[in-house]
Every structure is written in structure tokens, then in C-alpha cells.
Amino acid sequence: MDALVILIPLLPLLAAVIIGVGLLFGGFRRPSQTFSTELALWALALACLMAMALATADLLGKNHGYFSMGAWLSSDTLTVRVNFTSHGLNVWLAVVFALLLAAGSRFAATNLPIGRPRFFALFSLFAAAVLFVLLSANLVGSLAGWILAELCGAGLIAHGYQQPRAGTNALRALLSQRLGDVGFMLGISLCYAWTDSVNWAQLQVSATELSIAQATGVSLCFALAAFAKAALVPFSPWLVRTLDEPIPVSLILVHLGVFMVIVLEVLFMQSPFARAVLGLMGLVTVGYAVIVGKTQTTLHSALLFGCLAQVGLMFIECGLGLWTLASWHLAANLTLSCVQRLVLADAPLTAAHPPRLVPARLYLLSLQQFWLEPIADWALVKPVCGLAQDLSYVDDRIIDRVVGLPSAGALPLLAHYEDWEAGIAPPAAIPFTNSSGVAGKLTEWLSALLHWFESRLVQRSSHPHSNRTARQFGHAVNQFERLILRPRYLVLFVCITFLVAF
């Protein structure tokens, strides 16, 4: 019966591939939208039945608990296999998630007006990724499903792309969860370095042999991944931006973060500090969700903050060592939240009752949601936009020159040099600096030296008759100067220095 575990994520994956190929080659036009809908519904329904059959076999003791399809990567002592677990909590949570995914697909088939092939291709792929995370028996497979679920979730949040805010909301959700991927990958690296394995079962056995410092380091890395996925403070703003999604994809993603912590029970039990961090972050999130939730005027947003408060309670339970309670709480709250979200899908945006009162000092904080979103914009969105500007700069300054297009940055330098050669505004006629004192004179001398270096190698290198090597060197120096003066790269150099020192 262990082989049934393969079909659970494979069936929705095949449906996504078939629908995607049909969309790519123009096979699904408006008259054939019914085929894509029925294909996705049947795939998810069969996956749900397979999960139930696997759970029943596990209850009867027919499963061995592990099934492998072979090695995917083998290098030195690292071996990554395509393997699945068919025993325990993973299987029973797969049943719950599969049921809710099937219910969500049925709801979308009834209420989604347009874009069904595109939606069901993404949703089937999302379902396959979620089930792969739940059933994968190694960290690398879980990471692959984790990232795929995030990408598909962002695509589903942006399904109504006709609205300008849909793409922005999806981008913010995706960027916020990318930070969790960094923690996940660091956790995998530390696990391999200290246990020589990336399998969940081996990690649970080797966790007792790790020192407290090692267990704390690995636990905090995976805790960061769980915080970002579960939308805990300070990652909470991305959850509020998912109000326009057709079905409760964000609620499923949030509960995956709790699942990640629960399956690492043995590891967290080795580190009291990591469990204290879980409890503290959960407590802060509960307080944030309760305060902000009291001033919400829509049923949809109130539901999201209510779910966020329950997720915070689950982290508190994990921090206190109540792992069984957290598992039951996860399954119950996920079911209740998704059912409520589907029931309220057609409800009016404004609630019938006014928001509950909060203390005057907390009212403004509640309305502004503790300014977490502006902070996230400053710390995450703006740096990404700056990176996009850097890529545009590389395109203008390097790629255009390689293909032979004129560069806008070289024209002012060339014009300045031509004026210099023609005797217009010679550099000697204009003092470069004017200072006094020993420190000032040293600074003036250094500035004059750098100015001479720039004028001789950078500006003159723009002349068409100058030496080719000097021209290339001048361009390289000029580009390096522009790049290192950007603050985010200075911060990156500092972070790299700390990592090397660590």
C-alpha cells in the first residue's frame, strides 16, 4: 500500500501538465473550458481518495512507512532520493489538505466566471506542491514543493490581474515568503553539515546527538522559514493582501508553516531557546491579530486576523511542548477557516456590525496595523525595486555596449573631454577643492589625485583614438565606482563579512 503515496501528488500534477500544455498550444478555448475544469476536479478527487486509502492502510498497520522511487542526486556523501513517507501525522494531514483542496476546486468550478483553464492549471499545480511538501521524506523535496507552492499561490492571488492591486499583492506575498526560503536553505545546509543527511527520519534520529548550540542554530533557521510562511509578525502584512483570491490559498500556505514546526518536534525539543522564540513570536502575533482584528469592518479581513490569532496560539503550544494539541489544532482550524472563507466568498465586503472598541491608545495602531506594511516596503520592496534598477543599469551600461548600441553614460564624458581638448573650461581654471588645516590639506591632496586619475584614465578613455586597454579599464573603474556607492551593496558586504567570520 505504500506505493499509493506516489499517486497523491502525481494526479494533480498530471492534470496541471495536461491543462498547461493545452493552454500553451491553444488547445483550450472557451468552448472547451469544461474539460479543464472536469480534469482538475477528477484529479483532486482521486488524490483525496488515495490519501484516504493510504491513511486507512496506515491505521490497519499495512504500511511500512517509507517508499522510494530512486536517487535523484548523488555526490560524495550527499544522496538525495525521491522518497515519500506513508506513516503517521503526514498522511493524516494529507487527507485533511486533500479534502479542502478538492472542496476548493469544486467551489471554483461553480463560482469562477472566467479564466478557468488558467486557474485550474495553477491550482492543480499548487495542490500537487502542497501534497508533495506533506508527504516528502527529505528536506530537499520539501523545499522544492515549498517554493512551488509559493509561486503558484502568488499566481492564484494575482488571478484577477485586471485589477491593478492584484499583481502588487501577489508580489508582496511572494517577496515576504522568499525570506523564509533563505532560512529553509540554511537549515538544510546545517543539517547536512552536522548530520550528513537530508532525510526527515535521519534528522529526527540524529537530533538527539546534536549539541544545544547546533540544535538551536538549525531550529532557528527552520523557525524563520515557518514564521514567513505562517505570516507571523513581522511578516503578517502579506496575508492581509490576499483578500481578492478566489479560494483560500493563503490559509493553506499559512498552516504549512505550522506543519513545518510540528514535524521538527524532536529538533526543537533539543533547544529550549528555540522553543522560547516560537512561544514569544506566537504571543506577539496573537496580540497583534487581536488588536488589529477588533477594528476590521469587513468579514473577510476579520476572518484572516482571527485565523492569524489561532496560528499564533499554535506556535505558543509548540513552544510549550504541546505538540499533539498543536497538531489537532492545526487540522481543526484549517478546516474551519477554509469552510468559513468559502461560505463568505459571496458575502458583502462591509460587515453589518460596527467594529468593536479598543483602547484609545491602541486605536491608531490598530488602524495602521502597527505600520508593519511601510516597514516591509522599506526593508523588502524598495531593495527589490532597487535591484531592478541595477539590472536596468547593467543593461544600459554593459549589454548595450556589447551589442554596439550607444551608451548614455559615455556621451557626457566624451563631451567633457572634447570641450577640454578644444580649450573650453580647462580643469586648471577651476579649483577642484578649497580647504584649510592639516586634515583639510590631506583631503584636498587625495581628492586632486583621484581627480587626476579619473581625468586621465576615465574621461580620456572615452575618446575614440585612446588606447583600447585604458578605455576598457576606465569603463570598469567607472562602473565599479557607481556600484559600490549604493547603500544596499555596502550592507551586503557587511553581511558577507559577518558570514565569513561566523
Beta strands, then each sheet from edge to edge (+ up, - down):
strand 1: 66-75
strand 2: 78-85
sheet 1: 1+ 2-
end
